[in-house]
Amino acid sequence: MITTLLQALLALLLLMPIQPLWAAPVEWIEVPATQEGQQWWDSGSLRLNRRGELTVLSRFTPAAGEDGEQRPGELYVMAIDCGTSRFRDLQVNGLPRLKQEWEIAADDALIGSVIHEVCSAARERGLA
């Protein structure tokens, strides 16, 4: 009986039409580097999530250490509040960050630049 059900399920899956998934093209935009490192944001990922928050994929690569060794970078999905210039990380390297509090960029010039550029692009697209 179970074998018959599995065969029927497999047959249905094989007969279902496959719809292609379309991903937006990645367009990394670098903000001015600082002594902390480099940061980019992906113009193709700019959108409003289900909660109505502006989100964007960003990439950070820290500056080389004192020994000259390059440290690994990280990918972030950030939510940005353009009205208050705050942000919060929803994901880091693909792992969800649950219940993150909103933060201000403070003295972090890289994040401040990302917020400024992302909010300008969002206004141009009618998202903010």
MILUMTOR-478084 format. One record per residue (C-alpha): residue number from 0; x, y negated, z. Coordinates in nm, 3 decimals, m for minus. Layout:
<recs>
+--------+---------+---------+---------+
| drenke |      xx |      yy |      zz |
+--------+---------+---------+---------+
|    NUM |       X |       Y |       Z |
...
+--------+---------+---------+---------+
</recs>
This chain:
<recs>
+--------+---------+---------+---------+
| drenke |      xx |      yy |      zz |
+--------+---------+---------+---------+
|      0 |   0.000 |   0.000 |   0.000 |
|      1 |   0.275 |  m0.247 |   0.097 |
|      2 |   0.475 |  m0.152 |  m0.211 |
|      3 |   0.172 |  m0.221 |  m0.432 |
|      4 |   0.121 |  m0.564 |  m0.270 |
|      5 |   0.488 |  m0.652 |  m0.318 |
|      6 |   0.474 |  m0.544 |  m0.683 |
|      7 |   0.162 |  m0.753 |  m0.740 |
|      8 |   0.324 |  m1.056 |  m0.573 |
|      9 |   0.638 |  m1.015 |  m0.783 |
|     10 |   0.429 |  m0.989 |  m1.101 |
|     11 |   0.244 |  m1.310 |  m1.011 |
|     12 |   0.571 |  m1.492 |  m0.945 |
|     13 |   0.714 |  m1.380 |  m1.278 |
|     14 |   0.403 |  m1.494 |  m1.467 |
|     15 |   0.380 |  m1.837 |  m1.303 |
|     16 |   0.490 |  m2.121 |  m1.528 |
|     17 |   0.810 |  m2.281 |  m1.405 |
|     18 |   0.804 |  m2.657 |  m1.376 |
|     19 |   1.140 |  m2.830 |  m1.404 |
|     20 |   1.258 |  m3.035 |  m1.108 |
|     21 |   1.383 |  m3.378 |  m1.204 |
|     22 |   1.635 |  m3.544 |  m0.981 |
|     23 |   1.713 |  m3.911 |  m1.012 |
|     24 |   2.059 |  m3.982 |  m1.150 |
|     25 |   2.324 |  m4.062 |  m0.891 |
|     26 |   2.455 |  m4.416 |  m0.924 |
|     27 |   2.706 |  m4.487 |  m0.647 |
|     28 |   2.751 |  m4.857 |  m0.573 |
|     29 |   3.054 |  m4.942 |  m0.360 |
|     30 |   3.036 |  m5.220 |  m0.104 |
|     31 |   3.354 |  m5.415 |  m0.020 |
|     32 |   3.598 |  m5.185 |   0.161 |
|     33 |   3.724 |  m5.267 |   0.510 |
|     34 |   4.009 |  m5.136 |   0.722 |
|     35 |   3.758 |  m4.875 |   0.851 |
|     36 |   3.722 |  m4.725 |   0.503 |
|     37 |   3.492 |  m4.730 |   0.203 |
|     38 |   3.115 |  m4.698 |   0.172 |
|     39 |   2.880 |  m4.650 |  m0.121 |
|     40 |   2.503 |  m4.633 |  m0.158 |
|     41 |   2.312 |  m4.446 |  m0.429 |
|     42 |   2.086 |  m4.673 |  m0.631 |
|     43 |   1.894 |  m4.371 |  m0.765 |
|     44 |   1.793 |  m4.260 |  m0.415 |
|     45 |   1.628 |  m4.586 |  m0.306 |
|     46 |   1.265 |  m4.516 |  m0.209 |
|     47 |   0.997 |  m4.540 |   0.058 |
|     48 |   0.950 |  m4.227 |   0.270 |
|     49 |   0.620 |  m4.093 |   0.406 |
|     50 |   0.638 |  m4.333 |   0.700 |
|     51 |   0.680 |  m4.628 |   0.465 |
|     52 |   1.047 |  m4.674 |   0.558 |
|     53 |   1.300 |  m4.777 |   0.296 |
|     54 |   1.553 |  m4.494 |   0.263 |
|     55 |   1.879 |  m4.455 |   0.075 |
|     56 |   2.162 |  m4.205 |   0.044 |
|     57 |   2.500 |  m4.344 |   0.143 |
|     58 |   2.852 |  m4.207 |   0.151 |
|     59 |   3.130 |  m4.309 |   0.388 |
|     60 |   3.498 |  m4.226 |   0.354 |
|     61 |   3.716 |  m4.333 |   0.647 |
|     62 |   4.051 |  m4.499 |   0.583 |
|     63 |   4.355 |  m4.275 |   0.597 |
|     64 |   4.488 |  m4.216 |   0.946 |
|     65 |   4.815 |  m4.358 |   1.075 |
|     66 |   4.987 |  m4.044 |   0.951 |
|     67 |   4.856 |  m4.115 |   0.599 |
|     68 |   4.626 |  m3.814 |   0.605 |
|     69 |   4.285 |  m3.867 |   0.446 |
|     70 |   3.996 |  m3.773 |   0.674 |
|     71 |   3.677 |  m3.615 |   0.535 |
|     72 |   3.386 |  m3.837 |   0.439 |
|     73 |   3.020 |  m3.804 |   0.530 |
|     74 |   2.684 |  m3.838 |   0.354 |
|     75 |   2.398 |  m4.017 |   0.526 |
|     76 |   2.031 |  m4.064 |   0.454 |
|     77 |   1.961 |  m4.400 |   0.611 |
|     78 |   1.631 |  m4.573 |   0.686 |
|     79 |   1.663 |  m4.948 |   0.659 |
|     80 |   1.434 |  m5.218 |   0.800 |
|     81 |   1.499 |  m5.520 |   0.579 |
|     82 |   1.292 |  m5.755 |   0.797 |
|     83 |   1.517 |  m5.705 |   1.100 |
|     84 |   1.839 |  m5.587 |   0.926 |
|     85 |   1.837 |  m5.265 |   1.129 |
|     86 |   1.912 |  m4.908 |   1.026 |
|     87 |   1.895 |  m4.554 |   1.154 |
|     88 |   2.047 |  m4.234 |   1.023 |
|     89 |   1.783 |  m3.976 |   0.930 |
|     90 |   2.039 |  m3.718 |   0.813 |
|     91 |   2.415 |  m3.676 |   0.837 |
|     92 |   2.575 |  m3.432 |   0.592 |
|     93 |   2.231 |  m3.279 |   0.527 |
|     94 |   2.149 |  m3.219 |   0.893 |
|     95 |   1.843 |  m3.400 |   1.032 |
|     96 |   1.893 |  m3.653 |   1.312 |
|     97 |   1.572 |  m3.637 |   1.511 |
|     98 |   1.433 |  m3.936 |   1.701 |
|     99 |   1.718 |  m4.172 |   1.613 |
|    100 |   1.677 |  m4.523 |   1.747 |
|    101 |   1.702 |  m4.828 |   1.523 |
|    102 |   2.045 |  m4.993 |   1.537 |
|    103 |   2.187 |  m5.325 |   1.424 |
|    104 |   2.501 |  m5.330 |   1.211 |
|    105 |   2.672 |  m5.560 |   1.466 |
|    106 |   3.038 |  m5.586 |   1.367 |
|    107 |   3.026 |  m5.302 |   1.112 |
|    108 |   3.084 |  m5.488 |   0.785 |
|    109 |   3.033 |  m5.173 |   0.576 |
|    110 |   2.684 |  m5.103 |   0.709 |
|    111 |   2.601 |  m5.474 |   0.701 |
|    112 |   2.693 |  m5.484 |   0.332 |
|    113 |   2.490 |  m5.170 |   0.258 |
|    114 |   2.184 |  m5.319 |   0.431 |
|    115 |   2.221 |  m5.648 |   0.241 |
|    116 |   2.266 |  m5.483 |  m0.101 |
|    117 |   1.996 |  m5.218 |  m0.049 |
|    118 |   1.741 |  m5.478 |   0.066 |
|    119 |   1.820 |  m5.700 |  m0.235 |
|    120 |   1.772 |  m5.404 |  m0.473 |
|    121 |   1.451 |  m5.303 |  m0.292 |
|    122 |   1.308 |  m5.653 |  m0.330 |
|    123 |   1.389 |  m5.648 |  m0.704 |
|    124 |   1.202 |  m5.317 |  m0.735 |
|    125 |   0.908 |  m5.429 |  m0.521 |
|    126 |   0.986 |  m5.186 |  m0.238 |
|    127 |   1.059 |  m5.440 |   0.035 |
+--------+---------+---------+---------+
</recs>
